[in-house]
Amino acid sequence: MALIVQKYGGTSVGTIERIQRVAERIISYKKAGHQVVVVVSAMGKSTDVLVDMAKQLMPHPTEREMDMLLTTGEQVSIALLAIALQARGYDAVSLTGWQAGITTEDVHGKARISRIDNERMQRELAEGKVVVVAGFQGLSEAGEITTLGRGGSDTTAVTLAASLQADRCEIFTDVAGVYTADPRVVPAAQKLASISYDEMLELANLGAGVLHPRSVEAAKKYKVRLVVRSSFTDEEGTNVEEAADMETGRVVCGVAHDEDVAKITVVGMPAQVGTLSRLFNALAVNQVNVDIIIQSSYEAKATNISFTVSGSDLNKALDTLEANREELGFEKVEFEQGLTKISIVGAGMINNPGVAAQMFRQLAEEEISIKMVSTSDIKVSCVISAEHTAHAVRALHTIFQLDAKQMAVVHGVS
C-alpha cells in the first residue's frame, strides 16, 4: 500500500462530469489499496470570474480582500469532489488549506508555505478516508487567509507530499506530460519520459506552464517523486527526477517561451556604489520580480540600467520607480511591451560549448533581432519581439533536433 498525493487543476475539475471522472480515478487507486490525498484547484475559469467581479467594484481591490474572495473557488471544488466520492460509497473529507494545517508567511497574493501540521490529515487517512485539500491557500501566523499565487495548487500538493512522506506526487493536468515545447506552437513537440529537477525548474521559470516553479523547488529540496500526467487519459506521464537517475544523451531538452515580458530602461542613474542596490531594493519591497538585467555606462557620471519584468508587473514597477525618483536620481524611464523571452534548456549544455552560439546564429538566419540575453549553466534566454514568437520557437526546436521524428532517430527508434 502506497500513500499518494494527487493534484487536479482547474480544467480537470471544470464541470460536474469531469469531477465525476476524477472521483472514478481516485476510486481506482483506493481499490488498489492506496491511501490518497487529493489537492484541487478552483473549477475551470472560476478564479478569473471572481477577479473580474471584484474589479467591477474597484479597479485595484486590496490584496487581503482578494485572498478572502479567491480562496472560495477551491472550497467549491473540494466540497463537490468529496460529495462525488461519498455518492459512490467512499468516505471522503474536504479540508481548506488551514484545516489541513498549512501555515504561510504573512503575505497576501504570493505567500510561501512556512510549515505544515499534518496531524489532521494523518488522522483522517488512518480512518480510511480520501482527504481532499484546497490548493493555493493557507493561514498566516496572524490568522489571515492567504493565497500562494497562480499555480499555487502545485506547490500545495508537493509540500503536502513532502510533509506526509508520500510515495509519490502526481500532478494531473490537461496535457499528457512535459513536452519539448508547447504543442500548440510546435505540432512536432515530443513528450519527455523523464526530466531532471533542474531542467524542469528552468522550464517552469521560463514560461512552461505545466508546473509551478515553487513546486519544482520543493520537489527537488525534499526529494519528492513527481509525475506529470493527463487527467483525461491513462497514458504514462513524465517523471521529474534527479539528473543522476536519468539516462539521456540529449544536449537540449526543450524550448520554452514567455510572452508576458516587458523591458524597462532607467536612463541616467548616478554611476555610484550602491546604485543597483537602491534601485532593485525599491522594486523588491513592492513585490516586483526582476529577471534579465543589463547595465551600460554612457558617460563617467551616469549609467543606464535595463531589466525585464512580467507584463502584469509593469505598471507596479513604473509606479515604484516614479515614487522613488528623487532618491534614485535618474533622468527618465523608458519601457517596451510586446516582448517574448524564448529559451533553450538542457543539462547537457554544461559539457557542450557552442550551444548559445548556435541559438544566436539560428535566430540571425531567421532575421529575428535579439534585444537582451541571459545565460546559466543549463539555459540560454533571448528577449525578442512577440511577433516572432512562434517562428523562433519552431526554428530552435528543429535546429536542436527536438522534433518528434528527429528524436526518434537520435534515440534509435524507427
Helices and strands as residue ranges (DSSP letters): E 3-8, H 16-31, E 35-40, H 46-57, H 63-87, E 92-95, E 102-104, E 113-116, H 119-126, E 130-134, E 137-140, E 145-147, H 152-164, E 168-173, E 194-196, H 197-205, H 213-222, E 226-230, E 238-241, G 243-245, E 254-270, H 275-285, E 293-299, E 302-310, G 311-313, H 314-323, H 325-328, E 332-345, G 347-351, H 355-365, E 372-376, E 379-385, G 386-388, H 389-399, H 404-410
